[in-house]
Amino acid sequence: MKRKLLLLSLLGHIVSCSQSPENEGPIYLDVDKPVEERVEDALARMTLEEKVKMTHAQSKFSSPGVPRLGIPEVWCTDGPHGIRPEVYWDDWDMAGWTNDSCTVFPALTALAATWNEDLSHLYGISIGEEAKYRNKSVLLGPGVNICRFPLLGRNFEYMGEDPYLASRLAVPYVKGVQEKGVAACVKHFAINNNETNRVTTNCNVDERTLHEIYLPAFKAAVQEGDAWAIMGSYNQYKGQWNCHNDLLLNDILKRKWKFDGVVISDWGGVHDTEQAVKNGLDLEMGTWTNGLDRSMSNAYENYFLAKPYYEGIRSGKYGTGELDDKCRRILRMIFRTTMAKERYWGRFTCPEHDQAAYEIGAESIVLLKNDGLLPLQVKKGQKVLVVGENAIKKMSVGGGSSSLKAQHEIVPIEGIRAELEGKAEVLFERGYKGDVTGVYNRVVTGQNLSESRSEDDLIRDAVEAARKADFVIFIGGLNKATFQDCEGRDRVEYNLPYNQDKVIEALAEANDKLVVVNISGSPVGMPWADKVPAILQSWYLGSEAGICLADVLVGKVNPSGKLPFSYPKVYSDCPIRTERQYPGLLEGRTGGVESYDVPIYDIYYDEGIFVGYRWYEAQNIEPQFAFGHGLSYTTFEISEIHSDKESFRKDGQITITVNVKNTGKVAGSEVVQLYIQDMEASVERPKKELKGFHKVYLEPGESKEVNFIIDVSHLSFYDPETHSWKAEPGSFVAHVGSGSDKIRQTLIFGLK
Ligand code: BGC
């Protein structure tokens, strides 16, 4: 009897695999057939069990394919700055592979500071190739949440405070990754703007603010970048967890934006089977629970979309419509990546990727202040003193899930030494003791940064050495330890940690040839800014960090980065001022599941659309350094603003043109920025909003025309009454300049 059954089932299998009359293979394997046909064919062959399995994880970073049909597993990887080292199947510890040390690309704040869409594309294809080589189907990035305030722990993984800048840079990154046959997973959707209490926060944001500030970069990544995946965030919106939030996922993302990819949960962001079934989630990852306790390992069968889902369908509680939709999306992603027609290839830690990391890093460094000391004119035999822990500290590790094992990382002092070798003596003093942790997110740095001197002794030694030096380069800032630029917790202070303000002040008194290099992924307080002659903002620059910085210091690279966020002078200047706004109020609501019901913080986005420079300008608060600010070793002139017409109609456009000229002695690039102001709006609007930029490279004396094409989308605000974008006829001002506070030309035009 058993044998007979086996024979019958084998026969059935053979019949189902050879359906077509011509006896060709199944459609889903035919790469020449349209993806949608392949999806339907594969779906029709899958059993209920196979479908349910497809919707949840089988290990920390993978979900099952359909082994019987030869449909491969989905393998995800962090993201967004390089390919994460392998962890065990069911444990976060490093799996101990020796072939997973990657190229580390500059952090996304650095990419944003380049204001260069071509470099974002280069970033995307390079990291896409690294992911492909490591056989990953999904890269967990880019991160496009808005920097709502300077202390956000994950600012460094995002692209600044402006939705337009973040959108323009997210799109080429996504396209680049996907051109390599790897799905970009844009994260964290949405309004994930705090790390402290990130899993116990409900965000109260008005509809206009949501659409004008917090959603545009996601929308651009989906509609213009055609992102194949998106990650739900840990927090709640309108009392519903964002990994299964009906309004965000079903209504906005899938219905309005027509997203046809996969919604992947953030790791552990799913809380409920019914909501996960119905509210737009497709793939459940990282859940810690069997629904009752958090500690169970290998609990994949107990995931919300596993046994409870299967049983719910069997008992008639759920239909199969949602399940088919989830599987269609996952299959589509598989047919776009691992089973695509194109035979994509990857490469790993190659010179081309180092070069890409170098180019992005070098273009991202922002010259904040320069009284003529930079570029350094070091003469033979002179002494250059480097002070500060960040000169020697490896920064690819740390920060949480984006922590990486670098194949190599050139730290700043190595870059400077290599640059000045045979010319100057490069000395080092620690100056302060910051974070000496050797293990971050279970990645080991291998560095021993222990230090036994007291704070006072460290300063004294640095000052003594500074007095004898011809130049002093202080390299400090934040790092990627908890409570710095790091996932899971926000920062607790705006000024630099570890006594650094005192060190910088002491160095400034000891030597007037002092350059301060701040390495961070967030704005920091710089109370000493007036006392030092030169300040550079650097970032977590990855594998080639030290070379990028050295080349800018000596002028081999003319800095052309611009700030992707404002630096308020003091923290109290920033828009987040009340407990309601952050960390929020406990109003008696709880969330989570059964045994870990937790109090929920309600955070009120009372500042509304006034985030970053929109706030400082509305309040007439002068920041220390404004959004878009960044100097150069040359000078530029922006002139001759004009437009092709005085006004335009809603279905048309207007072109605004300026001339930009390099008026200095060295070649360099300027980012010409266009901000728009609505002069007669019926609603409150920012004084100006970024709506265009072009990065222009110019030889000395050279000039170029720059055109900005403006249509109605650049003039619109979101109208919550009609739930749509609206542009009101009237006058607008085009402000064109080299920073939000450096407007050089203005022009008034009309919308009819
Ligand atoms: C982070 C995600 C990350 C995921 C997987 C989560 O804790 O929020 O950004 O991709 O872990 O490591």
Residues whose N, C-alpha, C, O or C-beta is under 5 A from the ligand:
A	BS01	BGC	D78 L140 D266 W267 S401
